[in-house]
């Protein structure tokens, strides 16, 4: 293989995913264990939740993330958001 086509392959691999969430669901579930010190997952159920959008969910996870020292990193916030969305919110 030669010529300019060689450059097309890495360009496609590096293209950002169209999906809104980039978090790792399995990691998110594990990271969420520490949140269980305060509350279970009951408040994420449809009849209890107050959060109405993916944007608000990410913001709230970030807000709770600052409760810890060190605070959750952006990637950890993404991972937990991805897990919460897949398991409960389904936005
Ligand atoms: C210090 C106790 C405490 C800790 C620690 C805590 N939470 Fe919470 N969380 C609450 C309380 C109390 C509420 C309900 C009232 C509110 O929203 O302020 C809540 C509400 C939420 C909600 C909103 C649910 C809804 O749809 O109404 C989300 C999402 C959430 N917490 C995620 C997390 C995550 C993720 C973590 C861990 C990174 C975490 N919380 C850690 C106390 C806590």
Boltz pocket constraint, residues with backbone or C-beta under 6 A from the ligand:
constraints:
  - pocket:
      binder: B
      contacts: [[A, 31], [A, 32], [A, 34], [A, 35], [A, 36], [A, 37], [A, 38], [A, 39], [A, 43], [A, 44], [A, 48], [A, 49], [A, 50], [A, 51], [A, 57], [A, 60], [A, 61], [A, 64], [A, 65], [A, 67], [A, 72], [A, 80]]
      max_distance: 6.0
